Amino acid sequence: MVSRSPLTSADKRKHGEAMSIFEQWGVEPIINVSGSVTRLGGAPMPKAVLDAFCAAAGESVPLDVLQGAASRVIAEATGAEAGIVTCGAAAGLMLGTAAILAGFNLGRMEALPHTEDFPHEFVAAREHRNGYDHALRAAGARFVEVGFQEIVAGAGVRRVEAWEYEAAFGPMTAGVMYVYDAHAAPPLAELVKVAHAHRLPVLVDAAGELPPRSNLKDILATGADLVVFSGGKAIRGPQSTGILCGRRVLIASALLQMLDMDDHFDLWEPPENLIDRKTLVGIPRHGIGRPLKVAKEQIAALLTALRLFASGEYDRDLTEMSRHCNDIAKALQSIQPCPVAVREIPSDGQSYPLLEVTLNSSVVKRSAFDICRALRRGKPSVQVGHLKLAQGTFVINPLHLNGERTAVLIRRLREELGGTQ
């Protein structure tokens, strides 16, 4: 027997039933089994994080002082000299670029993103280029690409090598961009050594590289000058938060270019652990990072989430997530004839367990794209991981699931896969 579809917001309004905050505005909540993706609102925030957000909303503090406190917490968690909370990882990339381009030169800060008169080139591997590097270009950087996509093109076996970066360094080189993952080439430590020999900083995009928790410290331990992490994914802070950490002098420049600087220089007292006021002849106007402001509530919530993540508190949730995955797998495999092959990917103790669901084309006469589209358009809407749709597979990430959502998800999957009898 098919379970009854949940009431829509219109039905609830008609029958006088309570509606969620989103339903009050005519927006139907979805079943998110795609994970902590930005387009669906990121990761669920734990109660302690939400409590910190709400508590911070009730009081006022100077944001530069609060960022000074945040720097101490971030430094403890990462081993960096300093760190600040940004309004997302992409904002961290833009601010880190602005810091490398301008340093403490107030004239350059004012000029950004117009950088023609001073070094502004970032050397990057062609295989590291991606849509997120628009954040660097927005600050005024221009990319110089090195290496080839020989493996992807089927034209060779080699990946980019450190000497190729060095060969591209020139008088207009400002720094190096590196997108981190466990298999990235060349090894980050090797590239840092080459860049530092030319007194060039390395900016690392590690937005989605947590877990493992060890990456909080291991990436910076390579000597990288600036590292960016997302705050709204594995750390489970507010979606519009990120962490920029690394060398204190660069973090200070980034903060100067983000803060509301509408103050008198004679009265301004920045946090000493971040900014040495004596090194400045004045303070900049609002910098290029001013549109990237971060609220006190976001900072408080992110710091709370960071401590939970770094302590391993979230590992307790993995058993329940695995149970949800197992329940879904059993339900799908019970359909006869079985429309899918289900592969359970267990947690490694820190990462989330996953389900890969591959369609049996002899039973299901629709493509994975068709199934995904139907799941999105149904009631309630379900959004699965879509990275492998071209291979006939969709992925289920249990991060947002609970008992009720899992039951509804199973019903929706059975409806679309032909198992509604």
C-alpha positions in Angstrom: 0.0 0.0 0.0 1.3 3.5 -0.9 1.5 5.9 2.0 -0.4 9.2 1.6 1.6 12.1 0.3 2.3 14.7 3.0 0.2 17.8 3.0 1.4 20.8 0.9 1.6 24.2 2.5 -1.7 25.1 0.7 -3.4 22.1 2.3 -2.0 23.0 5.7 -3.2 26.5 5.4 -6.7 25.2 4.3 -6.9 22.9 7.3 -5.4 25.3 9.8 -2.3 23.1 10.5 1.1 24.5 11.5 3.5 25.3 8.7 7.2 25.4 8.7 9.0 28.8 8.4 9.5 28.2 4.7 6.0 27.1 4.1 4.8 30.4 5.5 6.3 32.0 2.4 5.0 29.3 0.0 8.3 27.5 -0.3 8.1 23.7 0.2 10.9 22.0 2.1 12.7 19.2 0.3 14.3 15.9 1.2 18.0 16.6 0.8 20.1 13.5 0.3 22.7 15.4 -1.7 24.8 16.4 1.3 26.1 19.8 2.4 25.9 21.4 -1.0 25.6 25.2 -1.1 22.6 25.3 -3.5 20.5 23.3 -1.0 21.6 25.3 2.1 24.6 23.5 3.4 24.9 21.2 6.4 22.4 21.0 9.3 23.7 23.0 12.3 23.7 21.3 15.7 21.7 22.7 18.5 24.9 24.1 20.2 25.7 26.0 17.1 22.2 27.4 16.7 22.2 28.4 20.4 25.5 30.3 19.9 24.1 32.1 16.9 21.0 33.2 18.8 22.9 34.2 21.9 25.3 36.4 19.8 22.3 38.2 18.3 21.4 39.7 21.6 24.5 41.7 22.2 26.9 44.1 20.4 30.7 43.7 20.1 33.3 45.4 17.9 33.8 43.0 15.0 37.5 43.5 14.7 37.9 42.5 18.4 35.7 39.5 17.8 37.8 38.5 14.8 40.8 38.8 17.1 39.2 36.3 19.4 38.3 34.1 16.4 41.9 34.2 15.3 43.0 32.6 18.6 40.4 29.8 18.3 41.3 29.1 14.6 45.0 29.2 15.3 44.5 26.6 18.1 42.5 24.3 15.8 44.8 24.7 12.7 48.2 25.5 13.9 48.2 28.7 11.8 49.7 32.0 13.0 46.3 33.6 12.6 42.8 33.2 11.1 39.6 34.9 10.5 36.0 33.9 9.8 34.8 34.8 6.3 31.4 34.7 4.6 32.1 31.4 2.9 35.1 29.7 1.4 34.9 31.7 -1.9 35.1 34.9 0.1 38.2 33.5 1.8 39.8 33.0 -1.6 39.0 36.5 -2.7 40.2 38.0 0.6 43.4 35.9 0.6 44.1 37.1 -3.0 43.5 40.7 -2.0 45.9 40.3 0.9 48.6 38.9 -1.4 48.1 41.6 -4.0 48.0 44.6 -1.6 49.7 43.6 1.7 49.7 46.8 3.8 50.0 49.1 0.8 46.9 51.4 1.3 47.2 52.7 -2.3 47.0 49.2 -3.7 44.1 48.3 -1.4 42.3 51.3 -2.9 43.2 50.3 -6.4 41.9 46.7 -6.4 40.8 45.1 -8.6 42.9 47.3 -10.9 46.3 45.7 -10.6 48.1 46.6 -13.9 50.8 48.6 -12.1 52.0 46.0 -9.6 52.4 42.2 -9.5 49.1 40.5 -10.0 49.7 37.1 -11.7 48.9 33.8 -10.0 50.5 30.7 -11.4 48.1 27.7 -11.4 48.0 24.3 -12.9 45.6 24.0 -15.7 44.0 21.0 -14.0 43.4 23.1 -10.9 41.4 25.7 -12.7 37.7 25.7 -11.8 34.7 28.0 -11.4 35.5 28.9 -7.9 38.7 30.7 -9.0 36.5 33.5 -10.2 37.0 34.7 -6.6 40.7 35.3 -7.3 40.0 37.1 -10.6 37.4 39.3 -8.9 40.1 40.6 -6.6 42.3 41.5 -9.6 44.4 38.4 -10.2 45.2 37.1 -13.6 46.0 33.5 -14.1 49.1 32.0 -15.8 48.4 28.4 -16.4 51.0 25.6 -16.4 50.8 21.9 -17.2 48.4 20.0 -19.4 45.4 17.8 -19.1 47.2 14.9 -20.7 45.6 12.1 -18.7 42.0 13.5 -19.3 42.9 13.9 -23.0 44.3 10.4 -23.3 47.5 11.9 -24.5 50.0 10.9 -21.8 50.5 9.8 -18.2 52.1 12.8 -16.6 50.5 15.5 -14.4 51.8 19.0 -13.7 55.2 19.2 -12.1 56.8 21.7 -9.8 59.4 22.9 -12.3 56.6 24.1 -14.6 55.5 26.5 -11.9 59.0 27.8 -11.4 59.5 28.3 -15.2 56.4 30.5 -15.2 57.5 32.8 -12.4 58.2 36.3 -13.5 58.3 40.0 -12.4 54.5 40.2 -12.4 54.0 37.0 -10.4 52.2 37.7 -7.1 51.6 34.2 -5.9 50.5 30.6 -6.6 47.1 29.1 -6.4 46.7 25.4 -5.4 43.5 23.3 -5.2 44.1 20.7 -2.5 43.0 17.1 -2.5 44.7 14.0 -1.2 45.9 13.1 -4.7 46.7 16.6 -6.1 49.9 17.0 -8.0 52.6 18.1 -7.4 52.6 17.5 -3.7 51.8 20.7 -1.9 55.0 20.7 0.3 57.1 20.4 -2.8 55.4 23.3 -4.5 55.6 25.5 -1.4 59.4 24.9 -1.3 59.7 26.0 -4.9 57.5 29.1 -4.4 59.2 30.2 -1.2 62.6 30.0 -2.9 61.2 32.9 -5.1 59.6 34.6 -2.1 56.1 33.9 -3.5 53.1 32.9 -1.3 50.9 29.9 -1.9 47.1 30.2 -1.5 45.4 26.9 -1.0 41.7 26.1 -1.7 40.8 23.3 0.7 37.1 24.3 0.9 35.8 20.7 0.8 38.8 18.9 2.3 37.3 18.1 5.7 37.2 15.4 6.9 39.7 14.1 7.8 40.1 16.4 10.8 43.9 16.0 10.4 43.7 18.3 7.3 43.0 21.2 9.6 46.7 21.1 10.6 48.3 18.9 8.0 47.7 21.3 5.0 49.2 24.3 6.9 52.1 22.1 8.1 53.3 22.0 4.4 54.2 25.7 4.8 51.3 27.0 2.8 50.8 30.7 3.4 47.0 30.9 3.3 44.5 28.1 3.4 40.7 28.3 3.0 38.2 25.9 4.5 34.4 25.9 4.2 32.5 26.5 7.4 29.2 25.2 6.2 30.1 21.7 5.2 31.8 19.2 7.5 32.3 21.8 10.2 28.5 22.4 10.2 28.6 26.1 10.9 26.4 28.6 9.1 26.4 27.9 5.4 27.7 31.4 4.6 30.9 31.0 6.7 34.4 30.0 5.9 37.9 30.1 7.5 40.9 31.9 6.1 44.0 31.0 8.0 47.8 31.2 7.7 50.5 33.8 8.0 49.5 36.6 10.4 50.6 39.5 8.1 48.4 38.2 5.3 45.5 37.6 7.5 45.8 41.1 8.9 45.7 42.5 5.4 42.6 40.4 4.5 40.8 41.6 7.6 41.6 45.3 6.9 40.1 44.9 3.5 36.9 43.3 4.9 36.1 45.4 8.0 33.9 48.4 8.2 36.6 51.0 8.4 34.4 54.1 9.0 36.3 55.1 12.1 38.9 57.7 13.2 42.5 56.5 13.0 43.2 58.2 16.3 40.5 56.2 18.0 40.8 52.9 16.2 42.3 50.1 18.4 42.5 46.8 16.4 43.3 43.5 18.1 47.0 43.4 18.7 47.2 39.7 18.0 46.2 40.4 14.4 47.1 43.9 13.4 50.1 46.0 14.5 48.7 49.5 14.3 52.1 51.1 14.5 53.0 49.7 11.0 50.2 51.7 9.4 50.3 55.3 8.4 46.5 55.4 8.3 43.6 53.1 7.6 42.1 52.2 4.3 38.6 53.2 3.1 36.2 50.3 2.8 38.2 47.7 1.0 37.3 45.3 -1.8 36.2 42.8 0.8 33.6 45.1 2.3 30.7 43.4 0.5 31.9 40.2 2.1 31.1 41.2 5.7 30.5 38.5 8.3 28.1 39.0 11.2 28.8 38.5 14.8 26.2 35.7 14.9 28.0 33.9 12.1 31.4 34.2 13.9 30.1 32.9 17.2 28.3 30.0 15.5 31.3 29.0 13.3 33.7 29.0 16.3 31.3 26.8 18.2 31.0 24.4 15.3 34.8 24.4 14.8 35.3 23.2 18.3 32.7 20.5 17.9 34.2 19.3 14.7 37.8 19.4 15.9 36.9 17.4 19.1 35.3 14.6 17.1 31.8 15.3 18.5 30.1 14.7 15.1 31.5 11.1 14.9 28.6 10.1 17.2 26.1 10.7 14.3 27.7 8.2 12.0 26.0 5.2 13.4 22.6 6.6 12.9 23.5 7.7 9.4 24.7 4.2 8.6 21.4 2.9 9.9 19.4 5.1 7.5 21.6 4.0 4.6 21.0 0.4 5.5 17.2 0.9 5.8 17.1 2.5 2.4 19.2 -0.2 0.8 17.0 -3.0 2.2 13.9 -1.3 1.0 15.2 -0.8 -2.5 16.6 -4.4 -2.7 13.2 -5.8 -1.6 11.5 -4.5 -4.8 10.9 -7.3 -7.3 12.1 -7.4 -9.9 14.9 -5.3 -8.4 15.3 -2.1 -10.3 18.7 -1.1 -8.9 22.0 -2.3 -7.7 22.9 -0.7 -4.4 26.4 -0.2 -3.2 26.9 0.8 0.4 30.1 2.9 1.1 30.7 2.7 4.8 32.1 5.5 6.9 35.8 5.5 7.6 35.1 6.7 11.1 34.9 10.4 10.1 33.3 10.7 6.7 29.6 10.1 6.0 28.5 6.7 4.8 27.0 6.8 1.3 24.7 4.8 -1.0 25.3 4.5 -4.7 22.2 3.5 -6.5 22.7 2.2 -10.1 19.7 1.6 -12.3 19.0 -1.8 -13.8 18.2 -0.8 -17.4 16.4 -4.1 -18.0 13.9 -3.2 -15.3 13.8 0.6 -15.3 13.1 2.0 -18.7 14.1 5.5 -17.7 17.5 7.1 -17.4 19.1 8.3 -14.1 18.4 11.8 -15.3 14.7 11.0 -15.7 14.5 9.5 -12.2 16.4 12.4 -10.7 14.1 14.9 -12.4 11.0 13.0 -11.3 12.3 12.9 -7.7 12.8 16.7 -7.8 9.4 17.4 -9.2 7.5 15.1 -6.8 5.8 15.7 -3.5 7.9 16.2 -1.5 10.8 17.1 -3.7 13.9 14.9 -3.3 17.3 15.9 -4.4 19.9 13.2 -4.7 23.6 13.4 -5.4 23.9 13.9 -9.2 27.6 13.6 -9.9 27.3 10.1 -11.5 24.0 10.4 -13.3 25.8 10.0 -16.7 26.9 6.6 -15.5 23.3 5.6 -14.5 24.0 6.1 -10.8 22.7 8.5 -8.2 24.1 8.9 -4.7 22.4 9.2 -1.4 24.1 11.1 1.4 22.3 10.7 4.8 23.6 13.9 6.4 20.1 15.5 6.6 18.1 12.3 7.3 16.1 11.4 10.4 13.6 8.6 10.9 10.7 10.5 9.4 12.6 11.8 6.3 14.0 8.3 5.7 10.5 6.8 5.6 9.3 9.5 3.2 12.5 9.1 1.0 11.9 5.3 0.8 8.3 5.9 -0.3 9.4 8.4 -3.0 12.1 6.1 -4.3 9.7 3.2 -4.6 7.2 5.4 -6.4 9.7 6.5 -9.0 11.4 3.1 -9.4 8.2 1.1 -9.8 8.0 -0.4 -6.4 4.7 1.1 -5.2 2.8 -2.2 -5.1 
